[in-house]
Amino acid sequence: MTEDKNEHFAGKYFEEIDKISEENNYFTPVLKEVLQKIDIKNSKVLDVGCGTGLFLRPLILAGCSQLYGVDGPQNFTKRAIKRGYRGVKIVSDLNVSNLPSSDESFDLVICKDVFEHLVNPTHTLTEIRRVLKTGGLLLLHVPNHFPLIGRLKFLFTNNIDTFHFFKKESRWTFPHIRFFEHYDSLQVLALNNFSLVCDLSYHFPSIPFLSRFKSLSFLGKCLVKIFPNQFASGFTFLVKKV
């Protein structure tokens, strides 16, 4: 298969992601919590930056029959259809393109690991708000490159890819071009008239050694809840359009 020309995410990365088994889907615990807050069987859902559809497969298994996707130009979205997406549409550039959906047409929008690839994520957030019904939910996830352990790694290695997301890339080709922190992310969501339903960042603790002991996992979650910038490897927010 030839490499897709996607401005935001090279085709080779979709191939790597698709090697992850459904059993090792790290986003499943987050989706389980979201399923407790929405009638997924009667909800229309949009996955912005759907890729191959791997990570939202649990929604389909839970009975979601109206899961739609949108992404930049690439062939890998065909795999999302095979996984059960009802339809996938292509936009030329998420930085400037309007989402190909009418106003207030979705009950739930999920945008996972997309904003860090965009020069203008605010445009995409505005478009998400437009297509989301009033009272509808947005599930947003972005990585945190610089929790405490990431800052220490950067201090000693001067490597901005603190979690080795893209081991073969240099800074000239590094796919992440935006970096986020917890409070600022919540502020931007509030300015765009989203209210916080719950902060799910505690699902992604990044604490050296502590993660080796399952019996202490609760401690890691507590630390993330209190100090998300220091101990979360990603920020995950479920917010409501008001």
N, C-alpha and C positions, 0 to 999 in steps of 0.2 A: 504493500500500500504506500502510495506517495505521501509525503509530508503535507499536511494541510497548511494553508497560509491563513492563519488566524492571528490577527494583530495582538490579541490579548493572551493567547495560550497556544503554544505549539502542539502539533498533533502528537509528537512523541510522548508528551506528558499524559495525554488521554490514554495512550497505550499502557503506560506505567500504572495509571490509576485503575484501569480495567483489570489489572492482574490481582487486585484486592478481592478477596472472597466476600460474599455477602455476610458471612459469619464474623468477619473482621471489620465490619463497617463501624468506624468509631463514632459516627453521628447517630446511630440507632438509639442510644439512651436519650438524646435530646428529642428525637421524634416521638418517642414513647410519652414523654411529658406533654408535648404539644397535642398528641392524640387525646389526652385527657381533657383538653380545653376546647375541642372543636368536634363537631359531628362530621367526621371525614367522609362518611359515605354519601353525604348530601352536600358536600362542599366542592366548589370549583377552585382548583389550586394552580398557581403558576410558579414554575421553577425558573428563575432568572439566572442564566448561566448554567443550563442543565447538563451540558457535556454529554456523557454517555448514559446518564440517568442512574448510575450505580447507587449513589448515596441516598436517594429518595425511594428506593425500592420498598422499604418497610411501609410506606404509605399505601402503595398498591396492594401489598399483602394484607393490609388492614381494611381494604375495601374501597379505596379511593378510585373511582372510575372516571373522574374528570381532572386528571393531572395533565397539565400542558407545560411545554417547555419553550424557552427562547434562548438563543445563543448566537455568537458571531459565526461567520462563514467557516464551516468545517463539516466533514463527512461523518464525524463520529456521532452526531445527533441521531442517526439512523438506529443506533443501538438503544437509544432511549425509547424509541417506538417499539422495538422488540421486547423491551423490559416492561411495557404496559402503558407508556405515555399515550394519551389520546391524540396528541398532535404536537409537533415541534415547528416553530417558525424561526427563520433566520433574519437577523438584522445586520447591516453592514458594519456598524460601529456603535457599541453600547455607550460610548462617551457622548455621542451626539444624536443617535437615532432614537426616535420614539418607539416605545414598545408597541408591537402590532396588535393591540387589543383596545376595545372601547372603554370609555370611562366607567369606573365602578363595576367591573365585571367579574372580580375574583373575591372569594371569601378569605383566602390565605395566599400570601406570596412568600416564597422562600428564596433567599439570596445568600448562598453559601460560598465563601472563598472566591468572591468576584471583585469586590471593591478595591482590593489591593493591586489589581491588575489595570485599573483605570486611571487615566489622567483626570477625568472629571466625574467622580462617583456621585457628586451632588445631582447631576443631571439624571442619572439612573434612579436615584432615590426619589426625585420629583416625579419621574415617570411611574415608579412603583406606587406612589401615593395616588396618582391619577387613576390607575387601573384597579385599585383596591376599593372595595365597598366601604362606605362609612361604617365604622365598627368592626371592619375586617382586620385580620392579623397579618403582621409581617414578622417572619423569623429571619433574623440577620446574623451572620457569622463572619467575623474577620479575624485573621491571626494577630497575635501579639508577639512581635519579634523580640521584644526586650523586657521580658520578666527578669527577675533578679539573676537567674542563672544565665539568661541570654546576655545581660550586661557584663557579667563576669567573663563570658566567652569572648565577647567583643573586645573587652579590655585587653585580653592576652593574645587574641588572634587577629584582631582588626578585620574580622570576617562578618559582614553584615548578615549573611545567611546563618544565623545562630543555631537554627534547628536542622540545617542541612537539607532543606526542601529541594534544592536544585544543585546537587554536588558538582555537576559538570559545567556550571555556568560561571562566567566572570561577572564583575560588576557592570560591564558593558552590555551584557545580555540578560541580566537577572530579571525574571518576569515580574517580581513584586516591585511596584513603583510608588506605592502609598503605604504609610505605616500609621498605626492607630494606637490610641490609648483610651482607657475606659471612660473617663469622665467626658472627654471631648466627644466621643461617639454618642453618648447619651444626650449631650447638649445639641448636637446636630439633629438627632432624631426629634427632640422636643421642638426645635425651631421649625421643623417640617410637620408639626402638629401630629406627632405620634406620642402616645403615653405608654409608659412601661407597664407591661403585664407581669413579667417576671424576668429576672436575670439568670440565665442558664450557664453562665461562664464557669461555674463550679464543676461542670463536667470535664473541664480540661485543665486540671492542676499541673503545674510544672515545678516540682519541688524535688531536688536531688535526694536520692536515697529513700525518701519517704514513700515513693511510689512502689518500692520493692516489697512493702509490707501491707498486705491487704487489710489487716486488722487496724491500720492507721489511716485508711483511706478517708474516713470521716474528718480526720484532722486536716488533711489536705484540702478538702472541700470547704471547711471552715475558714482556713487561711485565705482561700481564693475569694470567698464572700466578703471578707474584711479588707483584704489587700489585693484586689484583682490585678492591678498593674504589676505587682511584684511576683504574683504566683500563678497567673493564668497564662496558658499558651495560646489562648484565643478568647475573644469576647463574643458571647452569644446572647442576643436579646430577642425576646418575644414582645412585640409592641402592638398597640391598637391604633388604628386611624381614628382620630377624633374630629 
